[in-house]
Every structure is written in structure tokens, then in C-alpha cells.
């Protein structure tokens, strides 16, 4: 009798074990541009790499979550996030007040600034001696920028009459700068240094004026974007980034691509 009872109990336990699902690993779907070297790009083997990707993967690791990626054009990332196509944006997305009205951001993990680059021979004087914008100097100058970025917003507000040429991706911007189809570009100075100015193709070009750090347009840095209402997830991501900053992981990721830190030190 006791053996029969034990057999029934064992069978019942086995059925309950099969009926109870094993807790699945959390998966974070991450949206990124996947063409923005060295922040998010695919290498020659098709492997997704870059500073944004390193940070997102490390966040997943510290949250004990799996990270999977959705690649699309930069200007489609925010609408896709709001539509629920993925959980996070990791694409050097600058933290601005305009974007904060639509989505939440993590603490910054990357600096967000802009700078002009032009051929040395043009001797463009886009700034005054005190570093202020010389608006008349923009007349007749074709400026290349990436569409739907903080650079685009800055131009619309600060130099709305400038002759702007908008591009879907940064690769075409550099091609047109080298070919002379645009006179100057405004872009991320970190990327410009690494991909262009430090290479033979950039020998005849130079930065024009100071780095532009206007927080109203460039924000306080780049952060992980996520839909509003995910406060618990946001706190976990913030904690992971702050720990990465404290233990030197952000510095390690930064130095993989640049000879200087690209994250907020303070």
C-alpha cells in the first residue's frame, strides 16, 4: 500500500514537473542602425559590432538577458520602438528634451557633440573669433548632414537658411564630401577622427570651428532609449551602465575604438 501511494505521488510529481514551464531567459530586442561605424556596424563576416553593441550586450549580460537585434535606418528607430517592434534603442541616440517627451532614456553612456569638417583649401570661416556662429558665412555653402539627427535639429533652429543636403546614412556623406558635391559636413567628431581624418583620404580636410555641445539640441549624451512605462527595466539598465562606468568596462569599450574616452567622465 505504501509503495502504491509512493508510486502515485512520484507520478503526480512528474506530471506537475512537465506541466510547469521552465522559466525562460529574458530576451531584450534591441533596435540599431547597424551601419554606423564604429558605434554599430557589421564586420566582413556579418557580425554586429561597435561601441553601442558592446554596451547593449553587456547590459544584457548584467541583466541576465539575451540580446537580439533589429536593424533599420536611423530615422525609423524611434517610431519602431513606439510601435513595439523592439524593447530598446542602442544607436548613439542623443538624449534631448524633444525625444524625452516621447520615450525614456537611460543615463548617458556616450558623449553627444557635433563638429564641422571641410576641405582645407576652402578656408571656411563658419565661426567668429569668439567661437560664435558666423551665420553670413553659410551663404552658398552646401552642408551635408544625416537626416532626422540632432545635427538636423540644430540647423533648423540655429541656421535655418543654410543650404542643407540631407542623407539617409553617413557613408554617402563622406563620399560626397570627398567628391566635392558638398562643401562641408556636420557630424560626430569621434567618428570623423577615426574613420576619415586619421586616414589618407582625410589628409586634405580639417575640422572647422569648435566642438558644438549645446545641450538644448545635442542633449546630455547618448543613452539607451525605451518606451515610457518601463520604469523597472529602466532602473536595471541605469544600474548596469553606472556599474560599467565604475568598474572600467565603459573605458575598455571606448578604448577599443578611440584613443580617448567617449563617455561622460563625471
C-alpha positions as CSV (number, residue, x, y, z in Angstrom):
1,X,0.0,0.0,0.0
2,X,2.8,2.4,0.9
3,X,4.6,1.5,-2.3
4,X,1.4,2.2,-4.3
5,X,1.0,5.6,-2.6
6,X,4.6,6.5,-3.3
7,X,4.3,5.5,-6.9
8,X,1.2,7.7,-7.4
9,X,3.0,10.6,-5.6
10,X,6.0,10.2,-7.9
11,X,3.9,10.0,-11.0
12,X,1.9,13.1,-9.9
13,X,5.2,15.0,-9.2
14,X,6.5,14.0,-12.7
15,X,3.3,15.3,-14.3
16,X,3.5,18.5,-12.4
17,X,7.1,19.0,-13.4
18,X,6.2,18.5,-17.0
19,X,3.2,20.8,-16.7
20,X,5.3,23.6,-15.0
21,X,7.2,25.5,-17.7
22,X,10.9,26.2,-17.1
23,X,11.5,29.9,-16.6
24,X,12.6,31.3,-20.0
25,X,15.6,33.6,-20.2
26,X,14.6,37.2,-20.6
27,X,15.1,38.5,-24.2
28,X,15.7,42.1,-25.0
29,X,15.0,43.1,-28.5
30,X,17.3,46.0,-29.5
31,X,16.9,48.3,-32.4
32,X,20.0,49.8,-34.0
33,X,21.2,51.3,-37.3
34,X,23.9,48.6,-37.9
35,X,25.7,50.7,-40.4
36,X,27.2,53.4,-38.2
37,X,30.9,52.5,-37.8
38,X,32.4,52.3,-35.2
39,X,29.3,52.5,-33.0
40,X,27.0,49.9,-34.6
41,X,28.0,48.1,-37.7
42,X,28.6,44.6,-39.3
43,X,32.1,43.3,-39.9
44,X,33.2,41.5,-43.0
45,X,31.7,38.3,-41.6
46,X,28.3,40.0,-40.9
47,X,28.8,40.0,-37.1
48,X,27.3,43.0,-35.4
49,X,29.9,45.1,-33.6
50,X,30.6,48.6,-32.3
51,X,30.5,50.6,-29.1
52,X,26.7,50.7,-28.9
53,X,26.6,47.0,-29.4
54,X,29.2,46.3,-26.8
55,X,27.3,48.4,-24.3
56,X,23.9,46.8,-25.1
57,X,25.4,43.2,-25.0
58,X,27.0,44.0,-21.6
59,X,23.7,45.4,-20.3
60,X,22.0,42.1,-21.4
61,X,24.8,40.1,-19.7
62,X,24.4,42.0,-16.4
63,X,20.6,41.7,-16.5
64,X,21.0,38.0,-17.3
65,X,19.0,38.6,-20.5
66,X,19.6,37.6,-24.1
67,X,20.0,40.4,-26.6
68,X,18.7,40.2,-30.2
69,X,18.9,43.0,-32.8
70,X,16.6,44.6,-35.3
71,X,18.5,46.7,-37.9
72,X,16.9,49.7,-39.7
73,X,17.5,53.2,-40.9
74,X,18.2,55.7,-38.1
75,X,15.1,57.8,-38.7
76,X,12.8,54.8,-38.4
77,X,14.2,53.6,-35.0
78,X,12.1,55.8,-32.7
79,X,8.7,55.2,-34.5
80,X,9.5,51.4,-34.5
81,X,10.3,51.5,-30.8
82,X,6.9,53.2,-30.1
83,X,5.2,50.7,-32.3
84,X,6.6,47.9,-30.1
85,X,8.9,46.3,-32.7
86,X,11.7,46.1,-30.1
87,X,12.3,46.9,-26.5
88,X,15.4,49.2,-26.6
89,X,17.3,51.5,-29.0
90,X,21.1,51.3,-28.9
91,X,22.2,53.5,-31.7
92,X,24.1,56.5,-30.2
93,X,20.7,58.2,-29.7
94,X,21.2,61.6,-28.2
95,X,19.2,62.4,-25.1
96,X,17.2,65.5,-26.0
97,X,14.2,67.2,-24.4
98,X,12.2,66.6,-27.6
99,X,12.9,62.9,-27.6
100,X,12.2,62.7,-23.8
101,X,8.7,63.8,-24.5
102,X,8.2,60.6,-26.5
103,X,10.5,58.0,-24.8
104,X,12.6,57.4,-21.7
105,X,16.4,57.3,-21.7
106,X,19.0,55.6,-19.6
107,X,21.8,57.5,-18.1
108,X,24.3,58.5,-20.8
109,X,26.9,56.0,-21.9
110,X,28.4,58.2,-24.7
111,X,29.1,61.9,-25.3
112,X,27.0,63.7,-27.9
113,X,28.6,66.6,-29.7
114,X,28.9,67.9,-33.3
115,X,31.6,69.4,-35.4
116,X,32.1,70.7,-39.0
117,X,34.7,69.1,-41.4
118,X,35.6,70.7,-44.7
119,X,38.5,70.8,-47.2
120,X,41.4,72.8,-46.0
121,X,41.6,74.6,-49.3
122,X,38.1,76.2,-48.8
123,X,39.2,78.0,-45.7
124,X,35.6,78.3,-44.4
125,X,35.1,80.8,-41.6
126,X,31.8,79.4,-40.2
127,X,32.7,80.7,-36.7
128,X,33.7,84.1,-35.3
129,X,36.9,84.5,-33.3
130,X,34.9,84.1,-30.0
131,X,33.5,80.7,-31.2
132,X,30.1,82.0,-32.0
133,X,28.3,81.1,-35.3
134,X,29.1,83.3,-38.3
135,X,25.7,83.0,-40.0
136,X,26.5,85.0,-43.1
137,X,29.4,82.7,-43.9
138,X,27.0,79.8,-44.5
139,X,25.6,81.5,-47.6
140,X,26.3,79.4,-50.7
141,X,27.9,76.7,-48.6
142,X,26.4,73.2,-49.1
143,X,26.4,71.3,-45.8
144,X,25.9,67.6,-45.6
145,X,24.2,66.0,-42.6
146,X,22.3,62.9,-41.7
147,X,18.5,63.2,-41.8
148,X,16.5,63.2,-38.5
149,X,19.5,63.7,-36.3
150,X,20.4,66.3,-33.6
151,X,22.5,68.0,-36.3
152,X,19.4,68.4,-38.4
153,X,17.5,69.9,-35.5
154,X,20.4,72.3,-34.7
155,X,20.5,73.6,-38.2
156,X,16.7,74.1,-38.4
157,X,16.9,76.2,-35.2
158,X,20.3,78.0,-35.5
159,X,21.0,78.4,-39.2
160,X,17.6,77.7,-40.9
161,X,18.6,79.4,-44.1
162,X,21.7,77.2,-44.6
163,X,21.9,75.1,-47.8
164,X,21.5,71.7,-46.3
165,X,21.8,68.3,-48.1
166,X,20.3,65.5,-46.1
167,X,21.4,61.9,-46.3
168,X,20.0,58.6,-45.0
169,X,23.4,57.3,-43.9
170,X,26.8,58.7,-43.1
171,X,28.7,56.7,-45.8
172,X,27.2,58.8,-48.6
173,X,28.0,62.0,-46.7
174,X,31.8,61.2,-46.7
175,X,31.7,60.2,-50.4
176,X,30.1,63.5,-51.4
177,X,32.5,65.5,-49.2
178,X,35.5,63.9,-50.9
179,X,34.0,64.3,-54.4
180,X,33.1,68.0,-53.7
181,X,29.3,67.6,-54.0
182,X,29.1,69.2,-50.6
183,X,31.4,71.9,-49.2
184,X,31.4,70.7,-45.6
185,X,29.7,68.2,-43.3
186,X,28.5,68.3,-39.7
187,X,28.9,65.0,-37.9
188,X,30.2,63.3,-34.8
189,X,33.9,64.3,-34.3
190,X,34.7,60.9,-32.8
191,X,33.6,59.0,-35.8
192,X,35.2,61.6,-38.1
193,X,38.5,61.3,-36.4
194,X,38.5,57.5,-36.5
195,X,37.1,56.9,-40.0
196,X,38.2,59.9,-42.0
197,X,40.6,62.5,-40.7
198,X,43.1,59.9,-39.3
199,X,43.3,58.1,-42.7
200,X,45.0,59.1,-46.0
201,X,41.6,60.2,-47.6
202,X,41.3,62.8,-44.9
203,X,44.7,64.4,-45.4
204,X,43.2,67.4,-47.3
205,X,40.4,68.0,-44.8
206,X,40.2,69.6,-41.4
207,X,37.8,70.4,-38.6
208,X,36.2,73.8,-38.8
209,X,35.5,75.6,-35.6
210,X,35.0,74.3,-32.1
211,X,33.0,71.2,-31.0
212,X,29.4,72.1,-30.5
213,X,28.0,71.0,-27.2
214,X,24.7,72.9,-27.0
215,X,22.6,70.6,-24.7
216,X,19.4,72.1,-26.0
217,X,20.0,70.3,-29.3
218,X,22.7,67.7,-28.6
219,X,21.4,66.7,-25.2
220,X,23.5,65.4,-22.3
221,X,24.9,62.5,-24.2
222,X,23.7,59.3,-25.9
223,X,21.6,56.8,-23.9
224,X,19.6,53.6,-24.3
225,X,16.0,54.5,-25.4
226,X,13.0,52.7,-24.3
227,X,9.2,53.1,-24.2
228,X,7.7,55.1,-21.3
229,X,6.1,53.0,-18.6
230,X,9.0,50.5,-18.2
231,X,10.4,52.0,-15.0
232,X,11.6,48.8,-13.5
233,X,13.6,47.9,-16.7
234,X,15.0,51.5,-16.9
235,X,16.3,51.3,-13.3
236,X,18.0,48.0,-14.1
237,X,19.6,49.4,-17.2
238,X,20.8,52.5,-15.4
239,X,22.3,50.4,-12.6
240,X,24.2,48.3,-15.2
241,X,25.6,51.4,-17.1
242,X,26.7,53.1,-13.8
243,X,28.4,49.9,-12.7
244,X,30.1,49.6,-16.1
245,X,31.4,53.2,-15.7
246,X,32.6,52.5,-12.2
247,X,34.4,49.2,-12.9
248,X,36.1,50.4,-16.0
249,X,34.0,48.5,-18.6
250,X,32.9,51.6,-20.4
251,X,36.5,52.8,-20.6
252,X,37.6,49.4,-22.0
253,X,34.8,49.5,-24.7
254,X,35.8,53.1,-25.5
255,X,39.5,52.3,-26.0
256,X,38.6,49.5,-28.4
257,X,37.8,52.2,-31.0
258,X,39.3,55.5,-29.9
259,X,42.5,56.7,-28.1
260,X,40.4,58.7,-25.7
261,X,37.3,58.3,-23.6
262,X,34.0,58.9,-25.3
263,X,31.7,58.6,-22.3
264,X,30.7,61.2,-19.7
265,X,33.6,61.0,-17.1
266,X,31.8,63.0,-14.4
